[in-house]
Amino acid sequence: MNRKWIRLAVVAAMIVMIMTPSLGVIPRDDAVQSVLPYSKTHGTLSMAGPYSYENHSYYYAEMTTNRTLSGVLIVDGESGEIIADKEIAEKISYTRAYLENVTPENLAAYEAVRETYSVSAAICRQKAELFRNEIPLYKADEREKLGTIVQSHVDAANVYDEMATLFEDVIKTQADVVSGNASYENAVILANQMKDYEEDLQNLGKAYDKVMADTNTYYDVLINGAVAYNLNATQLRDYKLINDNTMKQEKEIMVTQQLALVKEDNENTKARVERDMQVMDEVLKTNDVPGFGVLLAICAVLITGVLIQKRRK
């Protein structure tokens, strides 16, 4: 290899080194600088992140005009390049949507929910034990009518236990995010955990229905045997009505409203990602600026051309 070839190789290596992004995550201010040319025509800029996907970091840039979303861009967290790859952009948008509300404060709230489910499981088991001890005191035909009330409470307790365990896992995932691992992979884990939560809520709804039916049967047995057991039938009817209304209200809060919130959150996340992709396309179309990948490709082509010309000479 002659000196000209050596000099050319050195120059090519230097160019590639200059064009290659440094390792590590760039400061948020540097990511902002990458987006500023776009934000001049797309409103007020805010930057979130970094978020990671496959061990690579990205920033999420959002632009608003009069409080209305007018632009979204994804910035490479290591090179500062504007990402045009839709697959990567969609995953970072998804990550942002799922993780933006994961905070230390919300961790405490989730812990309170987990504790509520644990306590509810204990209460259901306590009631099951009370009924188990009480049922032998009734007549044979009454015991037959009350045959499933113990199991219905045990089943409800088991569902609550599953939900408490699930929330332990949710809290661990969220704690990992809060500690700094705001990754697409964790967003997917949380999304799957919320699917499990939705299934648990549906099972809890069924458990509530069975417990309510069995409890109403229990009161009916007491009312029908009020004279034999020296009980006040009128009071028992009132207790039955109060208990039935209370359980219906509990189901509304613990099941129906929670299911609606989970479904709404899933729909909002999907709609948000779709919206992000749409406005990102609009921003990129109106600001046709080559990113790092394009510049590096141009550089490689130019170097290849020079090498071919040199070789011909």
C-alpha positions, 0 to 999 in steps of 0.5 A: 500500500503506497503513501497515497492509499495510507493517507486516504485510509487515515482521512476516511477513518477520521471522517467516520470517527467524526461522524460516529456518535459518541457512546452514552446518552446525550444531555437533554439540552443537546436533544432539544437543539436537534429539534429546535429547527422543527419547533420553529414551525410547530409550536412550543417544545417539551422534551421527555426521556430518555426512554430505551428500546433494545438498550438504546436511548431515545428522547420524545419531543412534543410540540404544541400550539395553543395547547394542541399537539402540533408535532412529535419527534423522536431523537436518538439519545446517543447521536442526536439524530432525528429518528425517521424509522417508524417502528422505533418511533412507535415503540418510543411513543408507546413507552412514553404513553405507558410510563409517563405516569409512573412516579414515586407518588403513584408507587405509593398509591399502587401499594395502597391498592395492593394492601386493600386487596390483601385485606379484602382476601382476609375478610372473605376468608374470615366470613367463610370460616364464620359460615362454616362454623354456623351452618351445622346449627341449621336444619338439614334442608337449610344446610343444603340451601347454604351449601355453597356460601362458604366456597363462594367466599373462599373463591372471592378470597382467592381472586383478591389474593391473585390481585394482590400478588399481581400488584406486587409484580406491578409495583416491582416493574414500576419501581424499576422504571422509577429507578431509571429503567424507562424502557419499552420492555418495561412498558410491555410488561406493564401492559401485559400486567394490566391485561391480567388485571382486567381478567382478574377484575372480570373474575372478581365481578363473577365472585361478587355475583356468587357471594351476593346470591349466596348471602341473599339465600342466607338471609332468606333462610333466616327470614323463613326460620325467624319464628323457630330461631326467635329472630325478628323477620322485619329486621332481617329483611332490612339487613338483607336489603342493606347488605345487598345494596352495599355489595352492589355499590362495592362491586360498582367501585371495585369492579365496574369502575375499575374495568372501565378505567382500564379499558379507557386507558388502553384505548387512550394509549392506542389512540395516542400512539396513532396520533403521534405517528400521524403528526410525526409524519407531518412534521418530517414531511414539512421539514425535510432535513437529513439525519445522521444516518443519511449523512453517514451514508453520503459520506460512505458513498463519497469515500467509496467513489474516491477509492475507486477513482484512486484505484483506477489511477 
